[in-house]
Amino acid sequence: MNTEQLYRQIRLKKSFLCIGLDPEPGKMPEKLRNAEYPLFEFNRQILAATHHLAVACKPNTAFYESHGTHGWKQLELTIAHIREYYPDLFVIADAKRGDIGNTSKKYAETFFSLLQADAVTVAPYMGSDSVLPFLDYPGKWVVVLALTSNQGAEDFQFLSASNAERLFETVLRKSSGWGNSGNMMFVVGATRASMLVKVREIVPDHFLLIPGVGAQGGDLDEVARYGMNAHCGLLVNSSRGIIHADSTERFALVAGEKAADLQLQMSRILAEKGLV
Amino acid sequence: MNTEQLYRQIRLKKSFLCIGLDPEPGKMPEKLRNAEYPLFEFNRQILAATHHLAVACKPNTAFYESHGTHGWKQLELTIAHIREYYPDLFVIADAKRGDIGNTSKKYAETFFSLLQADAVTVAPYMGSDSVLPFLDYPGKWVVVLALTSNQGAEDFQFLSASNAERLFETVLRKSSGWGNSGNMMFVVGATRASMLVKVREIVPDHFLLIPGVGAQGGDLDEVARYGMNAHCGLLVNSSRGIIHADSTERFALVAGEKAADLQLQMSRILAEKGLV
């Protein structure tokens, strides 16, 4: 999916919502836990209830790998199901990979050719050759971690270099030069919304993937105020706050309500900005 | 496997070799490529030919994930096979994971509980809570990326902070405080052997996992000169230089020869240091 197609979906759905598909069996109704493919079946019902409210979804690979081969199979089934039924959804494999070039090339094959995701998240620590192989796929995107929403972000991402630039700023500045705003996005945690001003000075045109709204404490209006650009330029993710808002057999219904709440706020924000 | 058990294997085998199990079907003999489980069958033969020459092995997850569910299955089979036949081998899952705490916990489950690896490599960019969940498993190890062997390492790892410390040094200093030399190791690329002096000032006691000897151009004597501590403290990895040194049906035999060459050098170095 290219930039224009993604913006079209944002305007059409009046939403810049990304739904984190991070299913935890312990938070599912028992009947579903005992299904042959509980993660897939859960996702299938979540998607049916929410797909029209979101423009993107983001399965985090950890929640599948932790079930071994059977989990990996369900990640494949989930993305194949989205490809078949919801071709309007942008699929981000939240994998946070990154390795030497030779190996990153294998990860790019995995997530783009094999799993058919639109985008994959990548950690920047190993530098350009760990990111470049993901840019060899036309129409695909790499999402580079810049400023994350967790406490540990303080440990290294805010380190000031001798040129007074903080590490996350250097990551944004350098890595934005490896691709362009049509094949690269950046992760910026919603719990640090005020930092978005600085982020937008460095990457005014790129999409930002904002995790941490909801369970992790971020605020949607703040994110939009500081992070939105003239075309929107945001994908805001909510995972647990939507998919595990309810653990009974009403989970999909409640997920639909939670997603609708966010979509309504987004619709208002987009209208205020004159984007819809 | 704990520190003392690992040192015992190093003295016993007169080796600190780690074999990178990164199998590529295109570099295998045709007969093997057509097997039901080519990656596993390849690894099985490599292990049979080399296990007595190495103290560790390191499957990189990318080489399995790129074959989807079928690849993941073969990673499981490979580690289960090692657990059954070669309990003296230390298994490092080279996964380079790292996510928010909640998610890193899932990765720790995956690699330690499910796959039964001894250690997993982790990227430090997201900080302490992305690493700490891996330290909750007694007898297991986390291997933190500090200084990698690729060209892209220049992009961020050498950035100088205002306190004149470079990023990889800050990573070593801070993250070494999250664990201890009995549950944490560091990746330091062999192509930067002279940097090992600085590394050893910060982490004198920790094991260092050194990739990049062989195909990536590192030199074993240099690595030992600058990186070895009083107990050895090194695991030196070679992947392609051993496992894909030959692509005919003689591949395992040749791998055994290549591993024996390295083990012989290591044996000499350990003797010179009075460690065996």
Interface residues (C-beta under 8 A of the other chain):
Chain A: D22 N60 A62 F63 E65 S66 H67 G68 T69 W72 K73 E76 K96 R97 G98 D99 I100 G101 T103 S104 K106 Y107 E109 T110 L114 L115 A123 P124 Y125 M126 G127 S128 D129 S130 V131 L145 T148 S149 N150 Q151 G152 A153 E154 D155 F156 Q157 L159 S160 A161 S162 A164 L167 T170 V171 K174 S175 Q216
Chain B: D22 N60 A62 F63 E65 S66 H67 G68 T69 W72 K73 E76 K96 R97 G98 D99 I100 G101 T103 S104 K106 Y107 E109 T110 L114 L115 A123 P124 Y125 M126 G127 S128 D129 S130 V131 L145 T148 S149 N150 Q151 G152 A153 E154 D155 F156 Q157 L159 S160 A161 S162 A164 L167 T170 V171 K174 Q216
